[in-house]
C-alpha cells in the first residue's frame, strides 16, 4: 500500500520524540518513501533532527492543514503514534476528517480500524482515497507444525527484555548490514510499524492465538521460497512480560530460530506499564534458550542495546557492561552499525 513514490506526513500529535511515537520514528528511518512533514503541536517549529538525533531535518507543524500547505504533493497521512492498548483516541477523528478533505490516504496501525467507522469510510470513498488498517487480517492462517525444518534458510529472531526497546530496529539494521555484505537476507515484519516500512509481513498481535505461530511460520516459508539465505525476524514483547509474553512465545515457536539477538534498553529498570523489575540479561538468556523447541536449540549470540538518550561515553560504558555481564558481543546498531551483531549471527 506504500510505494517509493509516496510522500508521507507523520501524525504524532503531542508525542514526537517519545516512546509512543516509535512508529513514526521508525518509518522516518527505514520507510520505503520520503517523509515530508510531521504533525505535533508540542514540537511545532522544530526539525525532526532536533528532537531525535540521527533523523533528517523534517519540519514539524501544528496541524494537518499547515503540513499539507508546506508539501502539496503529500499523499499519505501515517499514524505515527501507538497509544497504550493500541486504541484510536476519539479526539483524533477531526484530524482524520481533515486529512481526507486534504486528499491524504490514511495508514493506520492501531487495533481500532478506521475502515469500520462508517462516517470515515463514506468520506474516504467520496474523496477516492484509501485507508490501510495495517492490523486488519482475515485470520486465515494454518496451525504451526515445524514446517521450517524442511527449508535451509537461517532464521535470526530478535527477542527482548521488555516491549518497545528496539527489536524491530535491530532486525532492520542486521538485514541492512547483511545485504551490504552481499548476503541474500530479508527482514520479516511481525508488527504494524515493520509492515509499513517493508510493505509485507504479519500483524501477529491481531491474529487469533491458535494461529499466531502458524502465521509467522508461513511468512518465513514465503521468504525461503524466494531463495533468501537469511531471515531476520522482528520480535515482539518479552517472554517475562505479563501482558505480551503469549505473543513472544508464539513468535518463537513459529519462527524456529537458529540464532537470537537479545535486545535491551540501557538503564530501563521496570517492565513497561508494570511495577515488575527487569531480570538480568543472563536470566533472559537462560529463559529464551530453555524455551526453544528441542527440534532446534536456539542460542543467544549477541546483545542489541538501545542507548537512546545516553551520551557517547555512557553508551560505550553500557555496551561494555553488557559484554562483561554476558560474555557476548553487544552494540547499539543505530549509533554504530549492525556489523558487529551480524558477525555474531554468522559464526
N, C-alpha and C positions, 0 to 999 in steps of 0.2 A: 504493500500500500504506500510505501515511501520509496522514492527513487532518487538518484543522484541529481536530478533536475529540480527537485522541490526546493522551496525557500521556507524555512521554519521560524515561527515565533514561539518562544517558550513561555508558557504561562506558569509563573512561580510566585503568585501574589503573596507578599509578606513573608516569603520563605527562602529566597535565593541565597545560596551560600551555606544553608543549614543542612542537617542530615535528611530532612524530609524532602529536600529538593534534589535528591540523588538521581532521579530520573532525568531531570533537565540537565544537570551537570554531566551525567554520563553520555547523554545524546550529543551535547556540545563537543565532548572529547572524541567520541567514536562514531557518531552518526554518519549515515551514507551521504547526507547532503548538508548544505550550509545553513547554520542558524544565523538569522539576520537581526533578531531583536529579542529582548526579554521583557516580560511584563511583571513588575514588582514595585509597588508604591514605596516600600521600605528602602529600596536601593536606587530609587529614581535618580537619574543624572550621572550615575556611575557607569563604568565599563565592567563587564564580567571579569576581566583580568584583575580588577581592583578588589573584587570580592573573593574570588577563588584563584589562587596563583596557578599559572600554567595554562589558563584559558585564553582564548582570543579576546581582543578588546571590543566585545559586542555591546552595543548601547542598551541601557535599561530604561524603560518607560513606565509611567504610572498607569497607563490604560492601553487597551487593545486598539482603540481608535488612533492614539498617538503612534503606536508601534507600526500600524498599517500605513499611516501617513508617511512615516520615515522610509518604509520599504513597500511601495505599492505592488511590487512583484511577489510579496509573501503570499503563499497559498495554503499553508498548513498552520494551525494552532495545535501545539503539542502540550498536553497537560503534564507539566514537569514536576509536580508535587505528589508525594504519597502520604496523605494524612493517616493517622492511626486507624487501623482497620480497613484501609483502602476504600472508604466510603466517599461518595461525592457530596461535598457540602452544598446545601440548598442555596447559600448566598453566592455561589459561583454561577448559577444559572443565568442571571442577567448578562454576565460577561460572555457566556457561551452564545447567547442570542445575538450579542454584538458581533461576535466572531462570524456567525453565519451571515449576518447582514453585510459583513465586510468580505464575503465570498471566501472565507477561510475554511478549508476542510478541517475536521476535528480528529485528533488522535488521542484516545483516552485509555489509559492503562488501569483505571480503578475497577473495583469489583462492581460498582453500580454502572449499568450500561446506559449511555445516553441515547442509544437507538431504541431503548424501551420507553423513553419519555415521549409520549405521543405528540406533544406540542413541539418539541425539539425535532422529532422525526419529520413532521409535516413541514416545518420551516426549512429543514435541510433539503427535502425533496423539491420544494418550491425554488430554492436558490441553486439547485443542482450541485450540491456539494456532498462529499461522502463523510460518514462517521465510521471510524475504525475503533471499535471497542476491542482492544487487544486481548483482553481476558475472556472474550466470548468464544465458546467452543461447543461443538456438538456432542462432546464426550464419547465419541465412537472410537475407543481405543481398546487394544487387547489386554489381557492379563499377562504380566511378565512371566516368562518361563526360561530365562537364561539363554535366549537365542544368540546373544552376543558371543557366546563361546564358539560359535561357528564362523566368526569373522576375525581376520588378522589385525584389525585396527587397534591401535594402542589408545586407551582411554585414560585421560587425566582429569580428575574431579577436584574442584576447589571446595574445601569444607571449612567450617568456621567455628570460632569460639562464641560467636553471637551473630545476630542479624545485623544487616546494614553496616558491614565493616569492609566491603570491597571484594567479595568473592567473584562477582561479575568482572570487575576491573582487572583482577589478577588473571582470570581466564582470557580476557581480551588481550592483555599485554603478553601473555605466553603465546597466544596464537600469532600475534604480530611478530614477535621475535622468531618464532618457528618459521613463519613464511619468509622472513628476511634472510634466514639461514638456508633457505631452499627446501624446507620440508613441506610436504603436502599435508597441511594442517587446516582444521576447521573449528571455529567457535560454535558451540551448541548452546543456544539460549534456552533458559527454563523459566524466565520471568518476563514481565511486561517490558522493562527497560531494554533488556537484551534483545527481545523480539523487535522493538522499534529500531534498534541500532542495526541489527543484522538482516531484518526482513524475513526471518524464519524462526523456528523454534516452537516451544510449547509453554503455555501459562500453567505450570504444574499446580499452583495453589488454587486453580479454578477447576481442576479435574477431580471427578469423583474418586474417593480414596482407593477403591479396589483397582483402579486403572492408572494411578499415578506412575507406578513403576513400569507398567507396560507402555505408557506413553513415551517415557524417555528412552526406553529400550528401542522402540520403533523409530524414534527420531535419530538415534545414533546409527541404527542399521541403515537408514537412508543415507547418512553421511558415508558409511562404509561402502555402500554400493556405488558411490561416486568416486571410489578409489583413493580416498584420503587415507593417509597412514596414521594420522593423529587426530583425536577428537578432544578438545579442551572444553569440558562441560562446566557450565555455570552452576555453582552450588547455591543452596537456599537454606536460610535459617541456621540452626545449630542443634546438634544431637542432644544437648543438655538443656535446651531452652524449653520451658513448659508449654509455650504457645506454638512453636513451629517444628518441634522435633519429628513429628509424623511425616511432614513433607521431606525433611532431611533424610530420613531413613528410606523412604520410598525412592528418592533420587539415587541414593547409594546403592540399593539392591537392584534397581532397574538398569543403572549405567554400568555395573560390574567393572569398576575402575581398576586399572593396574597400579596407578600411582595417585597419591593425594598431595595436594598443597594445602597446608593448614593456614588459614587466614585469621589475622588478629588486629584489632585496633589498639595501638600502643597507648597505654595509660587508662584504658577502659577497665573499670573495676566491677561493674554490675551488669547482668544480663538486661537487655533492653526492656524497658517498661516493667521491671521487677525489682525486688529488693534482694535478689539472689546474687551472691558473689560469683564472679567468673573463676572457674578452676584454673589450675596451672596448665601451661602448654603441654607438658608431659602427660598430665591426666587426660587431656583431649586426644593426644596421640594414641595412648593406650586404648581409649574407648573406640575411636574410629577404626583402629586396626583390628580390634576384637570383633566388631560387628560385621566386618567384611565376610562375605559368604565363603565357606570352605572351598567352593568351586574356584575362587580367585582371591587369594590373600592380598589385599591392597596394603601398600606401605606409604606412610607419610615421608616424603623425600625433601621437603623444604617448607619454610615459613614465609608466607606473604604478609608483610607488615604494612598497615595503613598508618603512616606517621603524619597525616594531615594536621596542621596546627602546631607542629613542633619546629624548632629551629634546626638548622643543618646539623649542629653538634648534638642536639637532643635526639634527632633521627638516627644519626650514626651510633649513638650510645644505645638506643633502643634495639637496633639491629644486632649489635654485639651481645647485648644481654640475652636476646632470643637465641642466638647461636650458642652462647655459653650454656644456656639452660638446657637446650635440646640436643646439642651436638650436630645440628643440621644447618645447612646454608639458609640464611634469611636475607630478605631485601624488601625494599619498597619499590615495586616496579614502575610506579608512576613517577617518583622523583628520580629514579635511576633508569632502569630498563628491566625487561623481563628475562634478559640473557642469563643471569646467574641462576634463577629458578628454573629456566628452561634446561640448562645443563644438568641440573639435578634430576629433572624428569627423563632425560635421555640416557642417563647412566644405566 
